[in-house]
Amino acid sequence: MNFDFSDIEKAFFSRVDEELTAYAKAHDMESGDLAMIRGHLAGALSVLAPLGYLKIGLYADNVPVCGSLALMAAMEHVAGISASIFLSVEMSARLFGRILNAGAPSEDTQEIMQGLAAGEVVGAVALSESSMNVENEPLATTASRQGGVIDLHGSKSHVVNGPLADWFAVVGRIDGQTGVFLVEKEAPGLTLTDRIDTMGYNGVAICGLELNHCKLSPSRIIGPFETSQFLDMLKMWENQILIAAALGMMKGSFESARDYAKTHRSGGKPIIAYQEVGFKLAEMLTLYQTSQLYAYRAAWMADDDTKASGVLTLCAKVFCTEAAETIAGKALQILSGAGYRSGGPAEQAYRCVKYSQIAGVSTEIARVKIGDAALGKM
Ligand SMILES: Cc1cc2nc3c(=O)[nH]c(=O)nc-3n(C[C@H](O)[C@H](O)[C@H](O)COP(=O)(O)OP(=O)(O)OC[C@H]3O[C@@H](n4cnc5c(N)ncnc54)[C@H](O)[C@@H]3O)c2cc1C
């Protein structure tokens, strides 16, 4: 295990930080109507694409850094700058991109991949069913072969990037197996719901989708996959994104509380002078750094031992997403009245973090799986 980053990696992280921070300072990327969100996402993608950030984990060559550990650290930097942009970018370029990579390359997928890497195409992943976590199989979205075409029918309750996406990777069943169906935004039979208002991630466009006998060419199927391995990988990639999101939230919450504690005065002295405030910061820093190490270890393991890394990633996800909530809560306590106002990093993290505990493998299901692994059942 070696979590030291090379000079090349550190230089890359710094460039990502500098360039995206400069963009973020000029735009409020944590809220807005659809037109604003579309503009912010396009702007952020145009900053990240030339740096090669969007290619990491997808391409073997011409990438600025390689491996899941460097990817985790790179994602952590972006998540620390904007929670909303991070989620939109990762669900598009990384999760959608990795799904495309999982199938046999076709002209369609190659073209979409190029668009994703250039930041010109936005993707969305529609895995979960309406009011049903995918763990409670079977997936209700089904596809049947009718002559030379595929007939896709079903619905998905929440889709990040849905209102903006050019392409949807819809996960469903075909021939008794799991497959992914590539659906273009204009495909007849595809209907998007109105944008869904959410308690956090207000700079992300989310909607539901319905597929009413949507007809596709068979070349638009990724898979089908005989075993559950593909779904397990997909969930692990999503969990890695949500872990990095939690690290970004911890950074924002901790730093805002620390800076405030040093400068805000109460009772004639800076509040850092009160031992209880210092203790809170100490606990927050300890949790943040432990989470970071856990996240790095799980990411490092992903390239070394895929089976073991699945459970370790679940442990890291539960730990990091719960730690992020604890840290945001303590930060708000230190920030007090100032923190309770809308718009600060801790207040925002407090609202966004719930999503990272629900999405991917939920905290409850993760605990069941971790328990099974502990008993040697996985
Ligand atoms: C804002 C938002 C954006 C989303 N974006 C996307 C997206 O882009 N793509 C996508 O595919 N999905 C997306 N989702 C769906 C998300 O990933 C979850 O899979 C989905 O929310 C779970 O379904 P549910 O909310 O109906 O919860 P349920 O599955 O009904 O779960 C309710 C509760 O029961 C628990 N539970 C359920 N099953 C079990 C079990 N087997 N064992 C133990 N506990 C269990 C859960 O942990 C939870 O606490 C999004 C969800 C939200 C809220």
The ligand as an ORCA input file, in Angstrom:
! r2SCAN-3c Opt
* xyz 0 1
  C     -31.846     12.997     -5.570
  C     -31.745     11.617     -6.094
  C     -31.095     11.390     -7.291
  C     -30.982     10.097     -7.803
  N     -30.369      9.892     -9.007
  C     -30.332      8.644     -9.547
  C     -29.737      8.399    -10.827
  O     -29.190      9.300    -11.483
  N     -29.774      7.155    -11.328
  C     -30.365      6.124    -10.637
  O     -30.373      5.020    -11.157
  N     -30.907      6.305     -9.428
  C     -30.917      7.530     -8.863
  N     -31.484      7.725     -7.635
  C     -32.053      6.574     -6.946
  C     -31.158      6.155     -5.799
  O     -29.934      5.770     -6.313
  C     -31.745      5.044     -4.951
  O     -31.478      3.820     -5.539
  C     -33.200      5.122     -4.779
  O     -33.509      6.403     -4.238
  C     -33.671      4.032     -3.814
  O     -35.058      3.888     -3.942
  P     -36.035      4.570     -2.902
  O     -35.665      5.991     -2.744
  O     -37.407      4.273     -3.354
  O     -35.724      3.827     -1.547
  P     -36.115      2.302     -1.074
  O     -35.379      1.316     -1.915
  O     -37.581      2.177     -1.010
  O     -35.503      2.309      0.366
  C     -36.148      2.917      1.478
  C     -35.375      2.539      2.738
  O     -35.360      1.129      2.922
  C     -34.036      0.626      2.954
  N     -33.964     -0.639      2.206
  C     -34.476     -0.898      0.978
  N     -34.164     -2.144      0.593
  C     -33.446     -2.692      1.598
  C     -32.827     -3.961      1.780
  N     -32.886     -4.907      0.852
  N     -32.136     -4.154      2.931
  C     -32.058     -3.190      3.886
  N     -32.618     -1.961      3.762
  C     -33.310     -1.727      2.631
  C     -33.201      1.687      2.249
  O     -31.835      1.649      2.655
  C     -33.892      2.965      2.690
  O     -33.477      3.333      3.960
  C     -31.552      8.991     -7.090
  C     -32.184      9.236     -5.859
  C     -32.281     10.523     -5.355
  C     -32.968     10.723     -4.042
*
